Amino acid sequence: MTMPTRTLGTTGPQVSALGLGCMGMSALYGEADRAESLATLHAALEAGVTLLDTGDFYGMGHNELLIGEALRAAPAARREQALVSVKFGALRDPDGGWSGYDGRPAAVKNFAAYSLQRLGVDHIDVYRIARLDPDVPIEETVGAIAELVEKGYVRHIGLSEVGAGTIRRAAATAAISDLQIEYSLLSRGIEDEILPTTRELGIGITAYGVLSRGLISGHFTADRQLAPGDFRAMSPRFQGDNLRHNLNLVEALRKIAEQKGVTVAQIAVAWVLSRGADIVPLVGARRRDRLTEALGALDVTLDAADLAAIEEAVPAGAAAGARYPAAQLTHVER
């Protein structure tokens, strides 16, 4: 299979139609197998996946070191095709806690210096603050990244989890390649204001959470025991009646998938792919078998009847529970 490509907005790079979100290899979903994580990264590169997404705070630098190791061991041709997207700004403590976000210009440059070293690269392809710092105007944060672009340390500027007003202000400051934000059958909030704004401004979307953290992967069950440190143990969508309701939506989706001879995960990823050529789904596979399954979505064609059936099975707003615990929602702008 030849990997299709998409372009991140009008100013961003051409990337593979699916990107690999690497967070789960280091943080928030329980312990990961290091060898399998590296093998999955290599398998993704070999399959033609070019976009690797990380954050400097994923495992407090662990994820960047892991990607750097994988890139050094990859064949030169694959390594040169790889594009790394980095989120920065989240403040952590030694206990793994979170204490806000720092978007000050000096902090932006400090974070970048450490990321370049951990990744073992001379530039970052897409750089973005993970969440808006409420104490620093977005113009100052984006302006600092623009200075890194001028010096060659960053190629493209991205945004993450911000609303339409902030997108406009950022785009008036510097060229923005894409907005990274959650988008899936269960999380469609961007369709009202954010997606029309990015399309008006020529900004692409890198969509994370396309399988809703495994909830609509077809593999999650109501009796699953989550490992210590797994984010889903606190996520409202994975609790009690919410979980049972959401898994009923998955079963409705499974019927459609089975009629097409594909898996639930594949039809869920294919749905995101169908929403526009300006959207690049990030799949959070940390095992090779899950990566292979996700890549199979590229061969799934959804016609009008399929899309109507999916809409009926999982209509907009059907999910039970918020996508983050209440305390974390304060850092997600809408």
FITIBA-391044 format. One record per residue (C-alpha): residue number from 0; x, y, z. Coordinates in steps of 0.5 Angstrom, whole numbers, always signed. Layout:
<recs>
rec n->NUM, c1->X, c2->Y, c3->Z
...
</recs>
This chain:
<recs>
rec n->0, c1->+0, c2->+0, c3->+0
rec n->1, c1->+3, c2->+7, c3->-2
rec n->2, c1->+1, c2->+12, c3->+4
rec n->3, c1->-3, c2->+17, c3->+2
rec n->4, c1->-1, c2->+24, c3->+4
rec n->5, c1->-5, c2->+31, c3->+6
rec n->6, c1->-2, c2->+38, c3->+7
rec n->7, c1->-3, c2->+41, c3->+14
rec n->8, c1->-6, c2->+47, c3->+12
rec n->9, c1->-4, c2->+52, c3->+7
rec n->10, c1->+3, c2->+54, c3->+10
rec n->11, c1->+5, c2->+47, c3->+13
rec n->12, c1->+8, c2->+41, c3->+11
rec n->13, c1->+6, c2->+35, c3->+7
rec n->14, c1->+5, c2->+29, c3->+12
rec n->15, c1->+2, c2->+22, c3->+11
rec n->16, c1->-6, c2->+21, c3->+12
rec n->17, c1->-5, c2->+18, c3->+19
rec n->18, c1->+0, c2->+21, c3->+24
rec n->19, c1->+2, c2->+17, c3->+30
rec n->20, c1->+1, c2->+20, c3->+37
rec n->21, c1->+6, c2->+17, c3->+41
rec n->22, c1->+4, c2->+19, c3->+48
rec n->23, c1->+1, c2->+12, c3->+50
rec n->24, c1->+8, c2->+10, c3->+50
rec n->25, c1->+11, c2->+14, c3->+56
rec n->26, c1->+5, c2->+16, c3->+60
rec n->27, c1->-2, c2->+16, c3->+62
rec n->28, c1->-4, c2->+9, c3->+60
rec n->29, c1->-1, c2->+5, c3->+64
rec n->30, c1->+6, c2->+2, c3->+63
rec n->31, c1->+8, c2->+1, c3->+56
rec n->32, c1->+13, c2->-4, c3->+53
rec n->33, c1->+19, c2->-1, c3->+51
rec n->34, c1->+22, c2->-6, c3->+46
rec n->35, c1->+15, c2->-6, c3->+43
rec n->36, c1->+14, c2->+2, c3->+43
rec n->37, c1->+20, c2->+2, c3->+39
rec n->38, c1->+18, c2->-3, c3->+34
rec n->39, c1->+12, c2->+0, c3->+33
rec n->40, c1->+15, c2->+7, c3->+31
rec n->41, c1->+20, c2->+3, c3->+26
rec n->42, c1->+14, c2->-1, c3->+23
rec n->43, c1->+10, c2->+6, c3->+23
rec n->44, c1->+16, c2->+9, c3->+19
rec n->45, c1->+17, c2->+3, c3->+15
rec n->46, c1->+9, c2->+3, c3->+13
rec n->47, c1->+10, c2->+11, c3->+11
rec n->48, c1->+8, c2->+14, c3->+17
rec n->49, c1->+11, c2->+21, c3->+17
rec n->50, c1->+8, c2->+25, c3->+22
rec n->51, c1->+10, c2->+23, c3->+29
rec n->52, c1->+7, c2->+27, c3->+35
rec n->53, c1->+10, c2->+28, c3->+42
rec n->54, c1->+10, c2->+33, c3->+48
rec n->55, c1->+16, c2->+35, c3->+52
rec n->56, c1->+12, c2->+33, c3->+58
rec n->57, c1->+10, c2->+26, c3->+56
rec n->58, c1->+14, c2->+22, c3->+61
rec n->59, c1->+18, c2->+28, c3->+63
rec n->60, c1->+22, c2->+28, c3->+57
rec n->61, c1->+22, c2->+20, c3->+56
rec n->62, c1->+17, c2->+20, c3->+50
rec n->63, c1->+22, c2->+25, c3->+46
rec n->64, c1->+28, c2->+21, c3->+48
rec n->65, c1->+24, c2->+14, c3->+45
rec n->66, c1->+23, c2->+18, c3->+39
rec n->67, c1->+30, c2->+20, c3->+38
rec n->68, c1->+32, c2->+13, c3->+39
rec n->69, c1->+28, c2->+10, c3->+34
rec n->70, c1->+30, c2->+16, c3->+29
rec n->71, c1->+37, c2->+14, c3->+30
rec n->72, c1->+36, c2->+7, c3->+29
rec n->73, c1->+32, c2->+8, c3->+23
rec n->74, c1->+34, c2->+7, c3->+16
rec n->75, c1->+37, c2->+14, c3->+13
rec n->76, c1->+31, c2->+15, c3->+8
rec n->77, c1->+25, c2->+13, c3->+13
rec n->78, c1->+29, c2->+18, c3->+18
rec n->79, c1->+29, c2->+24, c3->+13
rec n->80, c1->+22, c2->+23, c3->+12
rec n->81, c1->+20, c2->+23, c3->+19
rec n->82, c1->+17, c2->+30, c3->+21
rec n->83, c1->+16, c2->+31, c3->+29
rec n->84, c1->+11, c2->+35, c3->+32
rec n->85, c1->+12, c2->+37, c3->+39
rec n->86, c1->+7, c2->+40, c3->+44
rec n->87, c1->+11, c2->+44, c3->+50
rec n->88, c1->+9, c2->+48, c3->+56
rec n->89, c1->+6, c2->+44, c3->+61
rec n->90, c1->+9, c2->+44, c3->+68
rec n->91, c1->+10, c2->+38, c3->+72
rec n->92, c1->+13, c2->+36, c3->+78
rec n->93, c1->+17, c2->+30, c3->+81
rec n->94, c1->+11, c2->+26, c3->+83
rec n->95, c1->+8, c2->+27, c3->+76
rec n->96, c1->+3, c2->+32, c3->+78
rec n->97, c1->+1, c2->+38, c3->+74
rec n->98, c1->+1, c2->+45, c3->+75
rec n->99, c1->-1, c2->+49, c3->+69
rec n->100, c1->+2, c2->+52, c3->+63
rec n->101, c1->+8, c2->+57, c3->+61
rec n->102, c1->+8, c2->+60, c3->+55
rec n->103, c1->+12, c2->+66, c3->+56
rec n->104, c1->+17, c2->+67, c3->+51
rec n->105, c1->+23, c2->+66, c3->+55
rec n->106, c1->+20, c2->+59, c3->+57
rec n->107, c1->+18, c2->+57, c3->+50
rec n->108, c1->+26, c2->+58, c3->+48
rec n->109, c1->+28, c2->+54, c3->+54
rec n->110, c1->+23, c2->+48, c3->+52
rec n->111, c1->+25, c2->+48, c3->+45
rec n->112, c1->+33, c2->+48, c3->+47
rec n->113, c1->+31, c2->+41, c3->+51
rec n->114, c1->+27, c2->+38, c3->+46
rec n->115, c1->+32, c2->+39, c3->+41
rec n->116, c1->+37, c2->+35, c3->+45
rec n->117, c1->+33, c2->+30, c3->+47
rec n->118, c1->+30, c2->+28, c3->+40
rec n->119, c1->+37, c2->+29, c3->+37
rec n->120, c1->+35, c2->+33, c3->+31
rec n->121, c1->+37, c2->+40, c3->+29
rec n->122, c1->+30, c2->+43, c3->+28
rec n->123, c1->+23, c2->+41, c3->+30
rec n->124, c1->+18, c2->+41, c3->+25
rec n->125, c1->+11, c2->+43, c3->+28
rec n->126, c1->+12, c2->+47, c3->+35
rec n->127, c1->+6, c2->+49, c3->+39
rec n->128, c1->+4, c2->+50, c3->+46
rec n->129, c1->+0, c2->+44, c3->+49
rec n->130, c1->-6, c2->+49, c3->+52
rec n->131, c1->-7, c2->+56, c3->+53
rec n->132, c1->-3, c2->+60, c3->+58
rec n->133, c1->-8, c2->+64, c3->+61
rec n->134, c1->-3, c2->+69, c3->+64
rec n->135, c1->+1, c2->+70, c3->+57
rec n->136, c1->-2, c2->+73, c3->+51
rec n->137, c1->-2, c2->+68, c3->+45
rec n->138, c1->+1, c2->+73, c3->+41
rec n->139, c1->+7, c2->+73, c3->+45
rec n->140, c1->+8, c2->+65, c3->+45
rec n->141, c1->+7, c2->+65, c3->+38
rec n->142, c1->+11, c2->+71, c3->+37
rec n->143, c1->+17, c2->+67, c3->+40
rec n->144, c1->+16, c2->+61, c3->+36
rec n->145, c1->+16, c2->+65, c3->+30
rec n->146, c1->+23, c2->+67, c3->+32
rec n->147, c1->+25, c2->+60, c3->+33
rec n->148, c1->+23, c2->+59, c3->+26
rec n->149, c1->+27, c2->+65, c3->+23
rec n->150, c1->+33, c2->+62, c3->+27
rec n->151, c1->+31, c2->+55, c3->+23
rec n->152, c1->+30, c2->+51, c3->+30
rec n->153, c1->+23, c2->+50, c3->+28
rec n->154, c1->+19, c2->+49, c3->+21
rec n->155, c1->+12, c2->+51, c3->+23
rec n->156, c1->+8, c2->+54, c3->+28
rec n->157, c1->+2, c2->+50, c3->+31
rec n->158, c1->-4, c2->+51, c3->+36
rec n->159, c1->-7, c2->+46, c3->+41
rec n->160, c1->-14, c2->+46, c3->+44
rec n->161, c1->-16, c2->+53, c3->+43
rec n->162, c1->-22, c2->+56, c3->+41
rec n->163, c1->-24, c2->+61, c3->+35
rec n->164, c1->-22, c2->+67, c3->+38
rec n->165, c1->-15, c2->+65, c3->+40
rec n->166, c1->-14, c2->+62, c3->+33
rec n->167, c1->-15, c2->+68, c3->+30
rec n->168, c1->-11, c2->+72, c3->+34
rec n->169, c1->-5, c2->+67, c3->+33
rec n->170, c1->-6, c2->+67, c3->+26
rec n->171, c1->-6, c2->+75, c3->+25
rec n->172, c1->+1, c2->+74, c3->+29
rec n->173, c1->+4, c2->+69, c3->+25
rec n->174, c1->+3, c2->+63, c3->+20
rec n->175, c1->+0, c2->+58, c3->+23
rec n->176, c1->+0, c2->+51, c3->+20
rec n->177, c1->-5, c2->+47, c3->+24
rec n->178, c1->-9, c2->+46, c3->+30
rec n->179, c1->-9, c2->+40, c3->+34
rec n->180, c1->-15, c2->+38, c3->+38
rec n->181, c1->-19, c2->+32, c3->+40
rec n->182, c1->-24, c2->+30, c3->+34
rec n->183, c1->-28, c2->+23, c3->+34
rec n->184, c1->-35, c2->+21, c3->+33
rec n->185, c1->-36, c2->+22, c3->+41
rec n->186, c1->-32, c2->+29, c3->+41
rec n->187, c1->-35, c2->+33, c3->+35
rec n->188, c1->-35, c2->+40, c3->+39
rec n->189, c1->-30, c2->+43, c3->+34
rec n->190, c1->-36, c2->+43, c3->+28
rec n->191, c1->-39, c2->+49, c3->+31
rec n->192, c1->-34, c2->+54, c3->+31
rec n->193, c1->-27, c2->+52, c3->+31
rec n->194, c1->-27, c2->+48, c3->+24
rec n->195, c1->-31, c2->+53, c3->+20
rec n->196, c1->-25, c2->+58, c3->+23
rec n->197, c1->-19, c2->+54, c3->+21
rec n->198, c1->-22, c2->+53, c3->+14
rec n->199, c1->-23, c2->+60, c3->+13
rec n->200, c1->-16, c2->+61, c3->+15
rec n->201, c1->-13, c2->+56, c3->+11
rec n->202, c1->-11, c2->+52, c3->+18
rec n->203, c1->-11, c2->+44, c3->+18
rec n->204, c1->-13, c2->+40, c3->+23
rec n->205, c1->-9, c2->+34, c3->+27
rec n->206, c1->-14, c2->+30, c3->+30
rec n->207, c1->-12, c2->+27, c3->+37
rec n->208, c1->-17, c2->+22, c3->+41
rec n->209, c1->-20, c2->+19, c3->+34
rec n->210, c1->-22, c2->+13, c3->+38
rec n->211, c1->-24, c2->+16, c3->+44
rec n->212, c1->-18, c2->+14, c3->+48
rec n->213, c1->-20, c2->+7, c3->+46
rec n->214, c1->-27, c2->+7, c3->+48
rec n->215, c1->-29, c2->+6, c3->+41
rec n->216, c1->-24, c2->+2, c3->+39
rec n->217, c1->-28, c2->-4, c3->+39
rec n->218, c1->-23, c2->-7, c3->+44
rec n->219, c1->-25, c2->-4, c3->+51
rec n->220, c1->-30, c2->-8, c3->+55
rec n->221, c1->-34, c2->-6, c3->+61
rec n->222, c1->-30, c2->-10, c3->+66
rec n->223, c1->-23, c2->-8, c3->+64
rec n->224, c1->-19, c2->-7, c3->+70
rec n->225, c1->-14, c2->-1, c3->+68
rec n->226, c1->-7, c2->+0, c3->+70
rec n->227, c1->-5, c2->+5, c3->+76
rec n->228, c1->-4, c2->+11, c3->+73
rec n->229, c1->-8, c2->+10, c3->+67
rec n->230, c1->-12, c2->+17, c3->+65
rec n->231, c1->-18, c2->+13, c3->+64
rec n->232, c1->-19, c2->+11, c3->+71
rec n->233, c1->-21, c2->+19, c3->+72
rec n->234, c1->-25, c2->+20, c3->+65
rec n->235, c1->-32, c2->+21, c3->+66
rec n->236, c1->-34, c2->+17, c3->+59
rec n->237, c1->-31, c2->+11, c3->+63
rec n->238, c1->-35, c2->+11, c3->+69
rec n->239, c1->-41, c2->+7, c3->+71
rec n->240, c1->-47, c2->+9, c3->+67
rec n->241, c1->-43, c2->+13, c3->+62
rec n->242, c1->-39, c2->+7, c3->+60
rec n->243, c1->-45, c2->+3, c3->+59
rec n->244, c1->-48, c2->+8, c3->+55
rec n->245, c1->-42, c2->+9, c3->+51
rec n->246, c1->-41, c2->+2, c3->+50
rec n->247, c1->-48, c2->+1, c3->+47
rec n->248, c1->-46, c2->+6, c3->+42
rec n->249, c1->-40, c2->+2, c3->+40
rec n->250, c1->-44, c2->-4, c3->+39
rec n->251, c1->-49, c2->+0, c3->+34
rec n->252, c1->-42, c2->+2, c3->+31
rec n->253, c1->-40, c2->-5, c3->+31
rec n->254, c1->-46, c2->-7, c3->+27
rec n->255, c1->-44, c2->-3, c3->+21
rec n->256, c1->-37, c2->-5, c3->+21
rec n->257, c1->-39, c2->-12, c3->+21
rec n->258, c1->-43, c2->-11, c3->+15
rec n->259, c1->-37, c2->-8, c3->+11
rec n->260, c1->-32, c2->-13, c3->+13
rec n->261, c1->-28, c2->-8, c3->+18
rec n->262, c1->-27, c2->-7, c3->+25
rec n->263, c1->-30, c2->-2, c3->+29
rec n->264, c1->-23, c2->+2, c3->+30
rec n->265, c1->-22, c2->+2, c3->+22
rec n->266, c1->-29, c2->+5, c3->+21
rec n->267, c1->-28, c2->+10, c3->+27
rec n->268, c1->-22, c2->+12, c3->+24
rec n->269, c1->-25, c2->+12, c3->+17
rec n->270, c1->-30, c2->+17, c3->+19
rec n->271, c1->-25, c2->+22, c3->+21
rec n->272, c1->-21, c2->+21, c3->+15
rec n->273, c1->-28, c2->+23, c3->+11
rec n->274, c1->-29, c2->+29, c3->+14
rec n->275, c1->-24, c2->+33, c3->+10
rec n->276, c1->-17, c2->+33, c3->+7
rec n->277, c1->-15, c2->+38, c3->+12
rec n->278, c1->-16, c2->+33, c3->+17
rec n->279, c1->-10, c2->+29, c3->+19
rec n->280, c1->-12, c2->+23, c3->+24
rec n->281, c1->-7, c2->+21, c3->+30
rec n->282, c1->-7, c2->+14, c3->+32
rec n->283, c1->-5, c2->+13, c3->+39
rec n->284, c1->-2, c2->+6, c3->+37
rec n->285, c1->+3, c2->+3, c3->+42
rec n->286, c1->+3, c2->-4, c3->+39
rec n->287, c1->+4, c2->-6, c3->+32
rec n->288, c1->-2, c2->-10, c3->+32
rec n->289, c1->-6, c2->-4, c3->+33
rec n->290, c1->-2, c2->+0, c3->+28
rec n->291, c1->-4, c2->-5, c3->+23
rec n->292, c1->-11, c2->-5, c3->+25
rec n->293, c1->-11, c2->+3, c3->+24
rec n->294, c1->-7, c2->+3, c3->+18
rec n->295, c1->-13, c2->-1, c3->+15
rec n->296, c1->-18, c2->+5, c3->+15
rec n->297, c1->-14, c2->+8, c3->+9
rec n->298, c1->-17, c2->+2, c3->+5
rec n->299, c1->-24, c2->+4, c3->+8
rec n->300, c1->-29, c2->+8, c3->+3
rec n->301, c1->-35, c2->+10, c3->+6
rec n->302, c1->-41, c2->+12, c3->+2
rec n->303, c1->-47, c2->+17, c3->+3
rec n->304, c1->-51, c2->+11, c3->+6
rec n->305, c1->-45, c2->+9, c3->+10
rec n->306, c1->-44, c2->+16, c3->+13
rec n->307, c1->-52, c2->+16, c3->+14
rec n->308, c1->-52, c2->+10, c3->+18
rec n->309, c1->-46, c2->+12, c3->+22
rec n->310, c1->-49, c2->+18, c3->+24
rec n->311, c1->-56, c2->+15, c3->+26
rec n->312, c1->-52, c2->+10, c3->+30
rec n->313, c1->-47, c2->+15, c3->+34
rec n->314, c1->-51, c2->+22, c3->+33
rec n->315, c1->-47, c2->+28, c3->+35
rec n->316, c1->-47, c2->+29, c3->+42
rec n->317, c1->-49, c2->+22, c3->+44
rec n->318, c1->-43, c2->+21, c3->+48
rec n->319, c1->-45, c2->+21, c3->+56
rec n->320, c1->-40, c2->+24, c3->+60
rec n->321, c1->-35, c2->+30, c3->+59
rec n->322, c1->-28, c2->+28, c3->+55
rec n->323, c1->-24, c2->+31, c3->+61
rec n->324, c1->-25, c2->+31, c3->+69
rec n->325, c1->-28, c2->+38, c3->+71
rec n->326, c1->-21, c2->+40, c3->+74
rec n->327, c1->-18, c2->+39, c3->+67
rec n->328, c1->-23, c2->+43, c3->+63
rec n->329, c1->-21, c2->+49, c3->+65
rec n->330, c1->-15, c2->+49, c3->+61
rec n->331, c1->-19, c2->+47, c3->+55
rec n->332, c1->-21, c2->+53, c3->+51
rec n->333, c1->-28, c2->+53, c3->+47
</recs>
